[in-house]
């Protein structure tokens, strides 16, 4: 685990990641530009989970595994998110990380009833009452086979045709996203090269090139929205 003690809690963010095969995500880059110290933890490699109370925010990225799998590291992450909810640490879960928050809050995480998936840039419609998502791009990247039900006492933020629940907020600063605003063209290219089954998900070589072209074309729009979202999310932190 990469940890720095040079910053106070108000300027530190911890990210839980599940693969070292890709780097250069949009999320950590934006946080560092904003002056935050980003620490990294790889629980599936056996790294110990830090105390979330010493961080302004915690983020969990995606994983090829399911939150319903019995691996000990997944159980440890679920317990850790439960602990996050009891501290002043803000939380952002992306895909797998978002499904963990849903599960912790008592919602079901499961495959689509018709065994549908979402892979690639898909249309997402914000809830009219969701201020943080009103200006979000119309398409964002996805790669998932499971989705989450909406937990009790949470607010639905946006939806897609296949998976109604694309994002929710719990209380003031706990967010779950099913989609991937953190991925850039480079990251998507890396995912394509390390996932041999991408064609079975509807991404033949032509579609794959179209996805990469779209990522490049809309990089600034996605970055601008996600940067603003991170600012508003982190501004809700309370020590």
C-alpha positions, 0 to 999 in steps of 0.5 A: 500500500502506498501511503503518505503522511505528509498531508492532513486528513483534509487533503488526503484521499485513499483509492482502492484498486484491483489491478496494476495492469492499467494506470493513468485514470482521470480520477486520481489525476484530477485529485492531484491537480486539485492538491490532494495526496492520493494513496493507493491500496490493493486489497485483493493482493493482501494489502491491509485496509487503512483507517478511513478516519484519517482521510477526507475521502475514500474511493473504490474502483471497479473489479472483474469480480462480483461483490457476491463472490466469497473471496476474503478480500471482498468481505474485507472491503464490504466491512471497510465500507461499513466502517466508512459510513461511521466516520467523517470520510466521504465515499465514492464507489465506481462500478464494483465500488458502487455495488459494494455501497449498495450491498452494505446499505441492504440493496441487492446486486445481481445480473440483469433479469434478461442477462443483458450487459452494458459495455462501452459508451451508453446513454445515461439520463440524469434525474431532474432533481439531481443537481450534481448530474444535471450537466453530465455527458449524455454518454459515459463508459460502462463495463458490467454484467451486474447492477444494483437495486436502489437502497432505502433512504437513498436518492436516484441520480441517473438511469439508463435503458438497461439498468435503471439505477446508474447512480445514487447518493446516500446522505450528503457525501456517499455516492455510488456510480455504475459507470466509469467517469475515471477512464480515459482513452488510454485506460479503455485501450488497456482494458480492451487489450487485457480482456480477450472476451470483449467481442462477446460483449458486442465490441468487435474491432470496428466497435472498439475503434469507435469507442476509442474515438468517442473517448478521445473526442469527448475527453474534455467534456467528461473531464470538465463534468467529473472535475466539477462533481469531485469538487462538489462532493469533496466540499461536503466533507466535515472533520 
